[in-house]
Amino acid sequence: MMWNLKNQRSGFTIVELAVVVVLATSMSALLAPTLKQVRSQGRAMSSEGNLWTIGQASGMYAMDNENRIASYSWRAGETYINLSNGSSFTPSSDQEAAAYQARDILYRATGRTAGQFRILTPTSRLVHRRYSHLILADYMGSVSDRVWVDPNDFNQAVWQDFPTFYDFVPYGQGLPSSSGYDNSSSWATNSIRQMWGFGSSYQTIPHAWMSDELPSYAPISDTPHLFLSAGGSPHLGDRYHNEVAFPASKVYMFEEFDRERVGAPYFAYGYTNPAKLMFDGSINTMVTRAANDSVSPLNFGSGLTWTQRYLPIDKFPVPIGGLGDSTELNMHYRWTRFGLQGIDYPTPSPKVFSR
């Protein structure tokens, strides 16, 4: 039997091609949300892996440093050498000493000891609040490593990649024009702006670097980003892992925002489940509201629950209700009753990475 080659079809008709395009477009539209979710879940697992790695490093730091929790160790009244010019200086407080130690770490990590972008001393801020991780990062040799960045935290990744592009960082162009942001003027100083490139998506609980009892620091209602010195001059650092009464139930570090959710809500919203590194090295992904209530160090005796609204820093995710949202949030594991002796999660998370 002979085939008539002239009658054979060698391709698609216009109608068939249109049908294929429509089907492909429809499938892409159907699969896009799923693929986006898969990518987000993959990044979430990477973030948990970051915290697990940090937990391992914390354990090694403790073994090398008499079981200490990694924290600034320079002290008031001690004399230190300025790496930029060899001069000596003697800080007058532990807060000032820590600022100089942070500068020393960044001097060694970047070599920026002179010139337009030399590292300045951030003495106007308590560096423990956002930069406690620098001690452990210095120990790990990973000051500018991605282990400190949630893969979904694209802003922090940019700040890390371009640390001297101050226009990109919070308050890099001054105070924002929109109301509803933390408007403390000191955010816009170069000594603070240059620190963002060495920041982290993960926050350390305050009691990891301050006393459980007064004098210490306490939260204030105006902003969750600044603390109040209370009861005298706090001694900072010198906390030990054996002071943690329930390591599997006590949060050490946590994702500041649940970036796998729409809007990247602040960790204190009860429905969020940001990854948390516990003091035993496990990773907890239980929802925030499952944790015990937050209590300010000023109110340990009364047990009054501490709540405050989330006020964003410039370029940070806005509150769920928008700028100016006055919703009071329970800070849960950030401020635990009795500090390191307290319990955050009565039932430890079943999700554990083995050390």
C-alpha positions as CSV (number, residue, x, y, z in Angstrom):
1,M,0.0,0.0,0.0
2,M,1.4,3.4,-1.0
3,W,1.2,6.4,1.2
4,N,0.4,9.7,-0.4
5,L,3.1,11.9,1.1
6,K,1.4,15.1,0.0
7,N,-1.6,14.3,2.2
8,Q,0.6,13.7,5.4
9,R,0.4,16.3,8.1
10,S,3.8,17.5,9.2
11,G,2.8,19.9,12.0
12,F,0.0,21.5,14.1
13,T,-2.9,23.4,12.7
14,I,-3.5,26.9,14.0
15,V,-6.5,25.6,16.0
16,E,-4.5,22.8,17.6
17,L,-1.6,25.1,18.4
18,A,-4.0,27.5,20.1
19,V,-5.5,24.6,22.1
20,V,-1.9,23.6,23.3
21,V,-1.1,27.2,24.3
22,V,-4.4,27.5,26.2
23,L,-3.8,24.2,28.0
24,A,-0.2,25.1,28.9
25,T,-1.3,28.5,30.2
26,S,-4.0,27.0,32.3
27,M,-1.6,24.4,33.8
28,S,0.9,27.1,34.6
29,A,-1.8,29.1,36.4
30,L,-2.9,26.0,38.3
31,L,0.6,25.0,39.3
32,A,2.1,28.4,40.1
33,P,0.7,28.6,43.6
34,T,1.8,25.1,44.3
35,L,5.3,25.7,43.0
36,K,5.5,28.9,45.0
37,Q,4.4,27.0,48.1
38,V,7.0,24.3,47.5
39,R,9.8,26.9,47.1
40,S,8.7,28.6,50.3
41,Q,8.6,25.3,52.2
42,G,12.0,24.5,50.8
43,R,13.4,27.8,52.1
44,A,11.7,27.2,55.4
45,M,13.6,23.9,55.7
46,S,16.8,25.7,54.8
47,S,16.1,28.3,57.6
48,E,15.6,25.5,60.1
49,G,18.8,24.0,58.9
50,N,20.5,27.3,59.5
51,L,19.3,27.4,63.1
52,W,20.4,23.8,63.6
53,T,23.9,24.7,62.4
54,I,23.9,27.7,64.7
55,G,22.8,25.4,67.6
56,Q,25.7,23.0,66.9
57,A,28.1,26.0,66.9
58,S,26.7,27.2,70.1
59,G,27.3,23.8,71.7
60,M,31.0,23.9,70.5
61,Y,31.4,27.5,71.8
62,A,30.1,26.4,75.2
63,M,32.6,23.5,75.3
64,D,35.4,25.9,74.5
65,N,34.3,28.6,76.9
66,E,33.4,27.0,80.3
67,N,29.8,26.3,79.2
68,R,29.1,30.0,78.6
69,I,26.2,31.1,76.3
70,A,27.8,33.1,73.4
71,S,27.7,36.8,74.3
72,Y,29.9,39.9,74.5
73,S,32.6,39.5,77.0
74,W,34.4,42.8,77.1
75,R,33.9,44.6,80.4
76,A,33.7,48.1,81.8
77,G,36.9,49.2,83.4
78,E,39.1,47.0,81.3
79,T,41.6,48.4,78.8
80,Y,41.5,47.3,75.1
81,I,43.5,48.2,72.0
82,N,41.9,49.9,68.9
83,L,42.9,47.9,65.9
84,S,42.7,50.9,63.6
85,N,45.5,52.9,65.2
86,G,46.9,51.0,68.2
87,S,45.5,53.4,70.8
88,S,44.1,52.1,74.0
89,F,40.6,52.8,75.5
90,T,38.7,51.9,78.7
91,P,34.9,51.6,78.3
92,S,32.9,53.0,81.2
93,S,30.0,50.5,81.0
94,D,29.3,46.9,79.7
95,Q,27.1,48.4,77.0
96,E,29.9,50.6,75.8
97,A,32.4,47.7,76.0
98,A,30.1,45.5,73.9
99,A,29.9,48.2,71.2
100,Y,33.7,48.3,71.1
101,Q,33.8,44.5,70.9
102,A,31.3,44.5,68.0
103,R,33.5,47.0,66.2
104,D,36.6,44.9,66.8
105,I,34.8,41.8,65.3
106,L,33.8,43.8,62.2
107,Y,37.3,45.3,61.9
108,R,38.8,41.9,61.7
109,A,36.0,40.5,59.4
110,T,36.1,43.4,56.9
111,G,39.4,45.2,57.3
112,R,37.4,48.5,57.3
113,T,39.6,50.2,59.9
114,A,40.0,53.5,58.0
115,G,38.5,55.6,55.2
116,Q,35.0,56.6,54.2
117,F,33.4,53.2,55.2
118,R,35.5,52.4,58.3
119,I,33.5,50.7,61.0
120,L,32.2,53.1,63.6
121,T,31.4,52.3,67.2
122,P,27.6,51.9,67.8
123,T,27.6,53.2,71.3
124,S,24.2,54.8,71.0
125,R,22.6,51.4,70.9
126,L,22.6,48.3,73.0
127,V,24.2,46.0,70.4
128,H,23.0,42.9,72.3
129,R,19.5,43.5,71.1
130,R,20.1,42.8,67.4
131,Y,23.7,41.7,67.2
132,S,24.3,39.1,69.9
133,H,25.0,36.6,67.1
134,L,28.2,38.4,66.2
135,I,30.1,36.6,69.0
136,L,29.1,33.2,67.7
137,A,29.6,34.3,64.1
138,D,33.1,35.4,65.0
139,Y,33.8,32.1,66.6
140,M,32.4,30.3,63.5
141,G,34.3,32.6,61.1
142,S,31.0,33.3,59.5
143,V,30.2,37.0,60.1
144,S,28.9,37.5,56.5
145,D,27.7,34.0,55.9
146,R,24.2,33.1,54.7
147,V,23.7,30.9,57.8
148,W,22.5,34.1,59.5
149,V,19.9,34.8,56.9
150,D,16.4,33.2,56.5
151,P,16.3,32.3,52.7
152,N,13.0,34.1,52.6
153,D,14.5,37.3,54.1
154,F,15.5,39.0,50.8
155,N,16.2,42.3,52.4
156,Q,18.8,41.0,54.8
157,A,20.4,39.1,51.9
158,V,20.7,42.4,50.0
159,W,22.1,44.3,53.0
160,Q,24.6,41.5,53.5
161,D,25.7,41.6,49.9
162,F,26.0,45.4,49.8
163,P,26.9,46.5,53.3
164,T,28.1,50.0,52.3
165,F,25.1,50.9,50.2
166,Y,23.3,52.7,53.0
167,D,20.4,53.8,50.8
168,F,19.2,50.2,50.9
169,V,19.2,49.7,54.6
170,P,16.6,50.8,57.2
171,Y,16.7,54.6,57.7
172,G,19.4,54.8,54.9
173,Q,17.6,57.8,53.6
174,G,16.6,59.2,57.0
175,L,13.3,58.7,58.8
176,P,10.5,57.4,56.7
177,S,7.8,59.9,55.7
178,S,4.9,57.5,56.6
179,S,3.8,57.5,60.2
180,G,3.6,54.2,62.0
181,Y,7.3,53.3,61.9
182,D,9.8,53.4,64.8
183,N,10.9,57.0,64.5
184,S,13.8,57.1,67.0
185,S,16.3,59.5,65.4
186,S,19.4,57.5,66.2
187,W,18.4,54.8,63.7
188,A,19.5,57.2,61.0
189,T,23.1,57.5,62.2
190,N,25.9,55.8,60.2
191,S,27.2,53.8,63.1
192,I,23.8,52.1,63.2
193,R,23.1,52.0,59.4
194,Q,26.4,50.2,58.7
195,M,25.4,47.4,61.1
196,W,22.5,46.1,59.0
197,G,24.9,44.4,56.6
198,F,26.1,42.2,59.5
199,G,22.6,41.5,61.0
200,S,20.6,38.4,61.2
201,S,17.0,37.1,60.5
202,Y,17.3,35.3,63.8
203,Q,16.9,37.0,67.2
204,T,18.4,35.9,70.5
205,I,16.3,36.1,73.6
206,P,17.4,38.8,76.0
207,H,18.0,36.5,79.0
208,A,20.7,34.8,77.0
209,W,22.9,37.9,77.6
210,M,21.3,39.5,80.7
211,S,20.4,38.5,84.3
212,D,17.1,36.9,85.1
213,E,16.7,39.4,88.0
214,L,17.1,43.1,88.3
215,P,19.2,45.0,87.5
216,S,18.6,44.1,83.8
217,Y,16.8,45.3,80.8
218,A,13.0,45.3,80.3
219,P,10.6,45.9,77.4
220,I,9.0,49.2,76.9
221,S,5.6,49.9,75.4
222,D,6.7,52.4,72.8
223,T,8.6,50.0,70.6
224,P,9.6,46.3,70.6
225,H,13.1,47.2,69.3
226,L,14.4,49.2,72.3
227,F,14.7,48.1,75.9
228,L,14.7,50.0,79.2
229,S,17.6,49.7,81.7
230,A,15.9,48.9,85.0
231,G,17.1,48.5,88.6
232,G,20.5,50.0,88.3
233,S,23.5,49.2,85.9
234,P,22.9,45.8,84.4
235,H,25.8,43.3,84.2
236,L,25.7,41.9,80.7
237,G,26.9,38.5,79.5
238,D,28.2,35.7,81.7
239,R,25.2,33.4,81.3
240,Y,25.8,29.7,81.3
241,H,24.0,26.8,79.6
242,N,23.6,25.0,82.9
243,E,21.4,27.9,84.1
244,V,18.8,26.8,81.7
245,A,16.4,24.7,83.7
246,F,14.5,23.1,80.8
247,P,16.6,23.2,77.7
248,A,14.1,21.4,75.4
249,S,11.3,23.8,76.4
250,K,13.3,27.0,76.3
251,V,13.8,29.1,73.2
252,Y,17.3,30.4,72.5
253,M,17.0,32.0,69.0
254,F,14.0,32.5,66.8
255,E,12.9,33.8,63.3
256,E,11.8,37.4,64.0
257,F,9.2,37.1,61.2
258,D,7.2,34.1,59.9
259,R,8.3,34.8,56.3
260,E,6.6,31.7,54.9
261,R,3.2,33.3,55.5
262,V,1.6,36.0,53.5
263,G,2.7,39.4,54.8
264,A,5.7,37.9,56.8
265,P,3.9,38.5,60.1
266,Y,5.9,39.4,63.3
267,F,6.6,36.3,65.4
268,A,4.3,37.5,68.2
269,Y,1.1,37.0,66.3
270,G,-0.3,33.9,67.9
271,Y,-1.1,32.0,64.7
272,T,2.5,32.2,63.4
273,N,5.0,29.3,63.7
274,P,8.5,30.7,63.0
275,A,11.3,28.3,63.5
276,K,12.9,28.4,66.9
277,L,16.2,27.1,68.1
278,M,15.8,25.6,71.6
279,F,18.6,25.4,74.1
280,D,19.0,21.6,73.7
281,G,19.7,22.2,70.0
282,S,16.3,21.0,68.7
283,I,14.2,23.0,66.3
284,N,10.7,24.0,67.4
285,T,8.0,24.9,64.8
286,M,5.0,25.0,67.1
287,V,2.7,28.0,66.9
288,T,3.5,31.0,69.0
289,R,0.3,30.9,71.0
290,A,1.2,27.5,72.3
291,A,4.0,29.1,74.3
292,N,3.6,30.4,77.9
293,D,2.6,34.0,78.3
294,S,5.2,36.8,78.2
295,V,6.2,38.4,81.5
296,S,8.4,41.5,81.8
297,P,11.4,41.2,84.3
298,L,9.7,44.1,86.1
299,N,6.7,41.9,86.9
300,F,8.0,38.5,87.6
301,G,6.5,38.7,91.1
302,S,3.0,39.6,89.9
303,G,3.1,37.4,86.8
304,L,1.3,40.0,84.8
305,T,1.3,39.2,81.1
306,W,3.4,41.6,79.0
307,T,1.8,42.7,75.7
308,Q,2.7,45.5,73.3
309,R,2.0,46.5,69.7
310,Y,4.3,45.7,66.8
311,L,5.9,48.9,65.5
312,P,8.0,48.2,62.4
313,I,11.4,49.4,61.6
314,D,11.8,51.1,58.2
315,K,11.9,48.5,55.4
316,F,10.5,45.8,57.8
317,P,7.2,44.0,57.2
318,V,4.3,46.1,58.3
319,P,1.7,45.0,61.0
320,I,-1.1,42.7,59.7
321,G,-3.6,45.5,60.2
322,G,-1.3,48.0,58.4
323,L,0.8,50.9,59.7
324,G,-0.5,52.3,62.9
325,D,-2.2,49.0,63.9
326,S,-2.6,49.2,67.7
327,T,-3.2,45.4,68.3
328,E,-1.6,44.3,71.5
329,L,0.6,41.2,71.1
330,N,1.8,38.7,73.7
331,M,5.6,38.5,73.3
332,H,5.6,34.9,74.6
333,Y,9.1,33.4,74.5
334,R,10.9,36.6,74.0
335,W,10.3,37.6,77.6
336,T,9.8,34.5,79.7
337,R,8.9,34.6,83.4
338,F,12.0,33.8,85.5
339,G,14.2,34.1,82.5
340,L,16.4,31.1,81.8
341,Q,14.8,29.3,84.7
342,G,11.4,29.5,83.0
343,I,9.6,27.4,80.5
344,D,8.4,28.6,77.1
345,Y,6.7,25.5,75.6
346,P,5.3,23.1,78.3
347,T,5.4,20.3,75.6
348,P,8.6,20.3,73.6
349,S,8.2,20.3,69.8
350,P,8.4,16.8,68.2
351,K,10.5,18.2,65.4
352,V,14.1,17.7,66.4
353,F,17.4,17.8,64.6
354,S,19.9,15.5,66.2
355,R,23.2,17.0,67.3
